[in-house]
Amino acid sequence: MRLNIIAGGLITEVYDDHDKKVGSVSMSKQERHRNKPYTDGKQFYASFNEALLALLTRKKVNIHNVF
């Protein structure tokens, strides 16, 4: 798994072990998303970690040997 951070953290792309893009977590700056600004492409979340965890569990990304 590899993370690619774009635009100072507004967009974080997630790649699997084969360098295939799995998805991305992005931050919305719109006023209507003030309470839940982070999205995994399907739903909005209050924190970046919640959105990233939802993306990884939904796509079943292998996170072994990452750290």
N, C-alpha and C positions, 0 to 999 in steps of 0.2 A: 504494500500500500504506500502511496506517495501523495502528499498534499502540495498543491501549487497555489500560492497566495498571490492574488492580483489586486491592484488598485488599493494598496495599503490595508488590506484585510476586508474590503467590502465583498469580495468574491473569493471563495476557497474551493478549488477544484480537487476532486478526489479521484485518484487513479488506482487500479488494482495492480497485482504483481506482474501482469503482462503489459503494463503501460496502456491499458484501455481505460478511457474515461468512464467512471461509474456514475458520477453526478457532481453537483456542486451545492455549496451552502452560500447564500448571499444575504446581504443586509439591505433592507428597504429604507429609504430616507423619506418616504411619504408620511404625511401626518396621520393618516388613518391606521398605519401600522406602528404607531408610537409604543404601544404596550407589548407587542410581539413583532419585533422588527426582523427577525431571522427566519429564513425559509429554506427548506430542503428541496424545493421545487413542487411540493405537494401541499404542505401545510405551513403555517407560521408558528414560531416558537418565541418564548421570552428570552432565551439565552442561546448563544452560539453552540455551546456544548449539547444542549437538548436537540438542536437541529442536526448537528453532526451525528449524534448517536442514532437519531431516527433514520437518517440516510444510510448509515452503515448497517443497521439491523434490517431495514427494508430491502436493501440490495444484497445482503448477506456477504459482505466484504470480509476477507480473511485479514485479521489484524495481528496475527502472530508474527514475531520477529520484526516488529516495527521499531521498538525502542532498544 
